[in-house]
Amino acid sequence: MSKVILIAADNLLSSPDYMVMEETIKNLTELILATPQTSNIIFDTKDLENEFFTKVVSICNQPSSTYKEVLNWYREFLTSESNIRDKYGFPPYKNLILVTSQLKNRQKSIDNINDFKRILDRYRLEKFPEISVSSSYPARFLRRKNHYSYHLLIKYPKQYKNFFNLRNVIKNEASRIGLQVRLNPKNLF
């Protein structure tokens, strides 16, 4: 009997990309389907009770595992992921704008992103009540290339009727303060 071993499998779940789980599940589904039924898949993980790994192991190490069971598991995941994204307002249910302040002076970087938030909150109350604006938060790698990075996340509805007005406000205010703006980023950190 041959074995397929995923070393440090915990790392599969450690990316800051909010869509990483979807890609991981897709790749694991392909791996399970490509692995002969006479082979075992072994996960090297520190978190033995993790529901994700126990479910995968129970599916792929049963001799009766079928193609249909694996695809059902994949569909269950996609349904669950879709419900979570809907509940917390992530794509495809909402659009995102990530605004970043990146400066050598840490306090100035924080002040810039907080100033932008105050300006945007004022506009939100007056013109854009459908949007939501997060608190500022540090980037995953706070200091990169001797610059401090802080983010602000803006969520707005799909096919938002005031999108062009919102875009113009964000573009004008962000460029005035010196902030970077990304529409529907793959990574929020």
C-alpha positions, 0 to 999 in steps of 0.5 A: 500500500502506498502513502501520500503524506502532506507534511506540515498540513497546517500551513495549508490554512495559514495564508492571509488570502480570504479565498485560500480555503476555497483553493486549498479544498479544490486542490485537495479534492483533485489530490484525493481524486487522483490518488489510487484507492489503494493509497492512504493520504496522511496529514502531518498536523499539530491540530489533530482535532481540527474539523477540516482535517478529520473530515478529509481523513475520514473521506479519503482513507475509507476504502469505500470512498467514492468519487461522488462522496468526494464531490459532495464534500467539496460541494458542502464546503462551497455551500458553507463558504458561500453562507459565511461570505454572505453573512460577513459581507464578502465577495461575491455578495459585496464588493470591497475596496482596500485603502492603504496608508504606507509611510516611513513614519508610523504615526503619520501612517496611522493618522492618515488612515484615520483621517480618511476614515473620518472623512469617509464616515461623514460622507457615509452618513450624508451620501452613502448609507449603504456602505460599511467602513472598518476600523483601521488595522495594521497590515500583516507585515506592518513594516515592509521596505522601511514603511509602515502599512495600515488598512481600511476596508470598505464594503458596498453592495453589488451593482451599487447605484452610487458607485461612481460618486463613491469612487470619485470621493474615495479617489479624490480624498485618497489621492489628496492624503496620499493613500493607495486604493485597490478594488476587490483585492485578493488579499486583505492584509 
